[in-house]
Amino acid sequence: MSWNLRRRLLSGNKDIENRRIVRVTCVLFISGILLTGADAVRSVKQLQPAIERNDYGKGSKTEVLDVKVGNKKKKIRADIEVSERRYTTEEIQELFGRIIRRMDRLILNENQTPDHVETDLNLITEIPGEPVTVSWELDRYDVMNVKGEIQEKNIAKKGTLVKLNAVLTYTENEKEQAAYQCVVCVYPKKLSGEEKIKKTVTENLKKADEKQREQKALILPERLGKNELRYYHPFHNRGMIVLTMSIMIGILLCALQKQNEKKALEDRKKQMLKDYPDIINKLTLYLGAGMTVKRAWRKVTEGYAREKEEGKKRYAYEEMIQTCHEMDSGVTESESYENFGRRCDVQVYIRLGALLSQNLRKGTKGLTELLKLESIQAFEERKAQAKRLGEEAGTKLLLPMFLMLAVVLVIVIVPAFLTLQI
């Protein structure tokens, strides 16, 4: 029976594989027919003698065309690079005007108005989405550099005026230029109370460092005006991070352990259900040969012991060996069979232990027939389990098949539609 079951399992897996190959082949065949028809219609239809250019800033594109010269039947394959559209002179002036109206908003950054600038400006060199570059000139480089960064040392408390001159250049034709000018008033940044204290402390520390450059150690100032200064090492979060990570890792390891235990129990149950028909068949065979239940039980375990030397460990047979040890230690035979069913914790083995225990109490008459019926039922259950496993395998293959189909469609169809000209 085990050979027939193995052959049916292999046959079922082969049928699933064949169905998958047929599905993929049909999808590819239909895709090929659709693409062939689209290519045929596209190649026969004559194009209009005009190719639409890409819009401003989108770059050039390359078109592959078949050109028919005169009455010649053979077509010539030609690659044509079509440049992006270029602005006209009027459009360039309109472009410059539109950008100049936006410049104040683009360069102010976090500042509200040019009349009161406290933070760095954003002196951009390119206009987002426009084919225009910008170059800057300033009259007060000691107050602000060409990047818009403010130099606070040279700013007057009442504000310092800085004149900004910019030249806008059209990238496609550098002769097309426009000028932009503005004046900003730069003020020292307003500091909060804490920021002022921090700045004062930092300046005092720098002065102390400059005075003590020739000494081996820096003696920190003890007072700031009337206030006493005390210094501490900053608190780092390394310990808290490690502690939090250790707790999280511990929780994850516990969850992983429980998951592994659950998986191990499921694997054990599946293996024991798989071995049940073979165990029943062997017991039935030995009982039919005239052996007692105890002798047949030991015969099954002896056969497993020889196989175990080759590295094959089976949970159901290990529990049978444990039952033999119980009987050798003085536990009654019927009680040992019942304990076997409880240790296995699988319904079919609990039923087997109860069946053997009851028949020992009532007599072994008719036990062989009961085991034969149990063997037939176990084989049917195994066939049903094999069928379920086959269906689960087919279901698991659906997602990879759809992914393969999507990849094939993207690789084959998308380039064809991108080159399709209407």
N, C-alpha and C positions, 0 to 999 in steps of 0.2 A: 504493500500500500504506500510506503514512503517513497518508493521509486516512481509510482504513478503520480503521486502528488507533486514530486519534484518536476516531473515531465510536464504536468499541467501548468505549474508556475512558470517554467521557462517558455512554454507556448504562449501563455498570457502576456508575458513581457514582450515577446517577439511581435505579437499582434499589436500591442500598443505602439511599439516602435514603428511598425509598418504603417499604421494609421497616421502617425505624426509625419512620416516622410511623404505620404500621399497628400496630406493637407498642405504642407509647405510647397510641394511641387505644383499643386493646383493654383495656389496663390501666385507663385512666380509665373506660371504659364499665363494666367489671366492678365497679370501686370504687363507681361511682354506683349500680349495681343493689343492691349490698350495703348501702350507706348508706340508700338509699330504703326497703329492706325493714326495716332497723333502726329508722328514723324512723317508719315506718308502725306497727310493733308498739308502739313506745314511746308514740305519740300515742293509740292506741286503748285501751291498758291503763290502767285507772283506778288512781290512786295512793292509797295509804293516807293518811288525814288526819293525817300526822305527818312532820316533816322533821327529820332528825338534825342536831344542832348540832355545831359544831367544838369540840374539846376545849379545855381551859384554855390561854390564851396563843396560840392559833392564829388569832385574829381572826374577824371575822364573814364571812359569805358571802352571795351574792345568788343567788336561785333564780328562774328564769323559768318560770311555769306558765300553762296555759290553764284557766280556771275556767268551768264550766258552771252557770248559774243556773237552777234549776227545770227546766221542760220546754222551755226555749228551746234551739233547735238551735245558734245561734251562740255560740261560746266567747269569753270575755273574756281578753285577755292581761294578766297582772299580774306585776310585779317585786316580789319579797319579799326583804327583807334580814333574814337570820337571824343574830342575835348569838351570840357564843361563849358557852359554858356558864359560869355564875358559881358560885363556891363558896358553900356554905351556911355558917351561923355555926359549926357544929361542924367543918366542913372547914377553915374559916379558922383556928380555934384549933389544929387538927392541923397545918396548914401552918406556922404560927408556931413550934410546938414542934419540927417537923422542921428548920426553918431555924436555930433557936437552937442545936440540937445540932451543927450544922455550922459555926457562926460561928467557933469557935476555930481550926478547920482552914483556914477561908477567909481569915482576916485575918493569920495568922502569916507567910505568904509563905515566905521561906527559913529562918526561925527554927524551932527544934525545939520549944520550949516557951515559954509566956508568962513563966516565971520568969527566963528569960535571953534578952533581945532585943538583938541587935547591929546588925541591918540593918533597913531600912525595912519597916513593916507595910503590908498591903494593905487599907486601910479602904474597902471597896467601898460603892458607893451603890446598886447593883442586885444582885439575886440571879439568877445565870444560870438561865434556864428557869422562873423563878417570878415571879408578878405582885406583887412586893414591892419597895419602895424602902427605903433605909436612910439615916438622917441621924445625924451623930456630934457628940458634945460631949466635951471633954477638960478635965481640971483642971490640966494643965501644958502650956500652949501654947508655953512657952519651951523645952520638951524635944522636943515632937512637935506637928506641925500636923495639920489635919483630913484631910490626904491620907495620913498615916502616915509622913511623912518626918521623920527624926531630926535634931535640932539638937545636934551633938556638943559645942559649946562649954559647954553648961549641964548636962552629964551628970557626975555624981560618979563617982569611980573605983570606989566600992563599989556603984554602981548607983543609979538613981533610979526611984521608983514613979510610974506614970502610970495614972490611973483613966479608963477608956473607957466612955462611956454612949452607947447606940445606941437609936434609935426605929425600929421596923419598921412600915411602913404598907402596907396592902393597897390596890393601885392602883384597884380598882373601887369601893371604898368607903373614903374616907380616915378615916372614924370608927373603922374597925377597925385597932387598933394594938397593938403589943406592945413590951416593953422588954427590952434586953439589956445586961448589965454585965460588965466584966472588968477585972482589974488586971494590968498588965505591968511587969516590972522591966527598965529599959533600962540597958545597960552600954556603955562606950566600945568601939568596934570594935578587936579585936586585930589589930595590924599585924605583918607579917613584918619581918625585918631590913632588907630592901631598901626596903619601904614606909616604915619609920621614918626611914631616911636621906633618902628622897625628901621626906617631910613636913618634916623639919628644914631641908633645903636650901631648900625652897620658902618656909618661914617666914622664913629669913634673907634671902632675896632680897626678900621683901615689906618687911621692916624696912629694908633698904638703900634700897629705892625710896622709902619714906616719908621717910627722912632726907634724901634728895637730890632732893626734889621741885622745889627752886628752882634746881637746876643744869641745864645744857644736856644733859649726858650722864650716864648711870647707870654708876657705877664699881662693878663686881661685886666682892663679897668674895673675898679671895684664900685665906682659910683657914676651916675649919670645925673648931673646937677645935684639936687638934694636927695635923689633916690638911690638906694643901694642896689647893686647888681649882683645876682646870683646865677650861676651857670650850671646846667645839667646836660647830660647826654640825652638825646631824643629817644623817645620810646618807639621801638620797632615792632611791627606786627608779625615778625617771623614766627615767634612762638605760638601766637594765636592761629596763624595760618597752618602751621604744622599740627597743632591740636585739632583744629577743625577737620583737616584732611585725614588725620588718624581716625577720628570718629566716623567720618564718611566712609573711609576704607573699611573700617570694622563692620559697619552696617552692610556695605556692599558684599563683603566676604561672607557674612552670615546669610544674606539673601542668596548668594551664589552657592553656599553649602547646602541650603535647603533645596534649592533648585536641582543641584546635582543629586541629592538624596532622592528627590521625587523622580528624577529621570532614571536613577539606578533601580528604584522599585518598579517603575514601568517596564524597563528593559528586563528585569528579573521575571515579571509576570508574563511578558511576551515570550520569553525563552521557555518558561515552564509550560505555557499553553502549547507551544510548538512541540515540546517533547512528550506531551501527554499521550497522543495516539501511539507513539512508539513504545512507551512504557506499558500501556494497556495491551498492545499486541504481544509483547514479550511475556507478560504475565499469563495471558490467555494461552500462548503457545506452551509454556512450561507446565501450566496446570493441565492442559490437554494431554501432555506427555506422562501424567501420573504423579507429578510432584505435589507436595503440600504447599500451602500458601507461603509459609515461612521459608521453605527451601527455594521456591520460585523467586521470592523476594531477594534472597541472598544471591541467587544466580544472576539476577539483573544487576545487582550492585557489583558483583565480581567482574562482569563484562565491562561495566563502566570504569572500574579501577584500572583495567588494562588500557582502555582508551585514554584515561586521564594521564597516564605516563607520557603520552604524546603532547600534553599541554591543553587538552580539551576539558574545561571545567563547566559542568552543568548543574544549575541550582537544584532541580528536582531530584537528580541522582544523589547530590550531596545530602539532601534531606532524607533520602532512603537509607543512606549509610548511617546517618544519625539515628534512624529508627532501629537499625541492626544493633548499634551500640546500646540503645536503651534496653532492647530485649536481652542482650548479653549481661547487662547490669542487674537484671531481675525484674524489670517492668513487664507486666503481662503483655501477651501478644496483641490482644484486642485494644488495650489502652495505648500501646505504642502506635498502632495504626491511626487511632483517633488523634494522638498528639502530632503525628505526621501531617494530617490534614490541617490542623490548626497552625502549625509552623509555616506551611506553604501559603496559607491565607489566600487561596484561590479556590473558587467554587467547585471546580471539577475535582480537585484533589481532596477537598473536604468531603465530597460525595464518595470518592473512592475509599477514603479512610473509614467512613461510616459503613459503606457496603462490606468491606472486609471484616470489620469489627462485628457487625450484626450476624454475618454468616458464620463466623467462628463460634458465636454464642448459640446459634440455632442449628449449626451443622453446615458443612460445605456442599451439601447437595444443591445442585442447580447453580453453583457459583460460576462455573465455566460459561453457561449460557448467558448469565447476567453480564459477565465481562465481555462476551462477544457483542451483546447489544450495546454495551458502553463503548466498545471499540468502534462499532459502526457509527454511533452518535458522535464520538470524538472526531472521526474522520470527516463527517459531514460539517461539523463545526470548523474544522481546519480548512476545508474547502471554502466555506463561507468567509473565513478570515483571510484566506489568500485572495479571494475575490475583492474584499474590501481594500486590502493593501494595493491591489492593482488599480482600483478606482481612485484611491488616494494618490498613487503615483501619477495617474493620468491628469488628475486635477492640479497637482503641483507643476506639471509640465505646461499647463496653459499659459501661465505668466511668461516663462521664457519664450514660448512660441509667439505670443503677441509682441514681445519685445523684438524678436527676430523679424517679424512681419513689419513692425514700424521702422526698423533700421533699413530693411530692404526697400520699403516705399520711399524713405527719405533719400537713400542713395540713388535710386533709379528714377523716381518720378520728379523730384524737386529740380535737379539739373535740367531735365527736359522742359519743364514749364518755365524755368528761368530764361531759357534760350528761345522760347516760343515767341514769335512775332506775329501780331495780328494786323 
